[in-house]
Amino acid sequence: MSFARCQASVALGTYVLGAIDRRDRAEFESHLVHCVVCRDELITLAPLPGLLSRLTLDELEAASVIARSPHQGHGRGTR
Amino acid sequence: MPPGPANDDDALRALFEQHAAPLLTFALRLTGGDRGRAEDVVQETLLRAWRHRDALADTRPVRPWLFTVARNVAVDGFRARRARPTEVSDDALAVLPAADEIEQALDHWLMLDAMSTLSRPHREVIAETYYRGRSVAETAEVLGIPPGTVKSRTFYALRALRLALEERGVTA
């Protein structure tokens, strides 16, 4: 595994999945404007949410890829 | 690759030894566990690789190419059987999915397979952030890890997923 060449890049994961906190998002978007390392990385990760949307949480749980949550989730993937 | 029948034999044997087993595992999923058809897919895939061996010599790594070919061979197989009504009854034809649906089913399976190769911590953060729609703070609380770890783990989880998809010939 190669490691990030910009320390801020780790925010990209939660950023593309929409989980990043609002304040962090604003801060990270300002960073993206001038960081070519993060922008390049963003391009490679950006298609993943669309690919993840082909699976539902129910299917992933049924296939034991994801453990059933003891908490009631109301998130995506239960379409 | 040096010419000559002896070298050709060695190269063909090497191709089978290196790739036949993982390709069969992959093909079995593509054919829904039908071993006969899976073996046909593997044979056809390796045969095509053999025909293109000169071009393939410059392709590294070879396996994503093989998986892509296997996937296409499997799709062609689905279509060929659909086009030959002598092999299936009308009832069976009626329930067979359309070509697009077959593609979707294969993509669907490839995604599931790629996800299953991720480590459990990686699968967990994707489950909480994406599928359960939780924020970084909520995910940190549910999983009992610091928010910073949620962030970095999600990032490396997505990188691992991207790599797993690339290995399966899925290039976004």
Interface residues (C-beta under 8 A of the other chain):
Chain A: M1 A4 S9 V10 A11 L12 G13 T14 V16 L17 G18 A19 I20 D21 D24 T44 L45 P47 L48 P49 G50 L51 L52 R54 L55 T56 L57 E59 L60 A63 V65 I66 A67 S69 H71 G73 H74 G75 R76 G77
Chain B: Q104 D107 H108 M111 L112 M115 S116 R123 E124 V125 I126 A127 E128 T129 Y130 Y131 R132 G133 R134 S135 V136 A137 T139 V142 V150 K151 S152 R153 T154 F155 Y156 A157 L158 R159 A160 L161 R162 L165 V170 A172
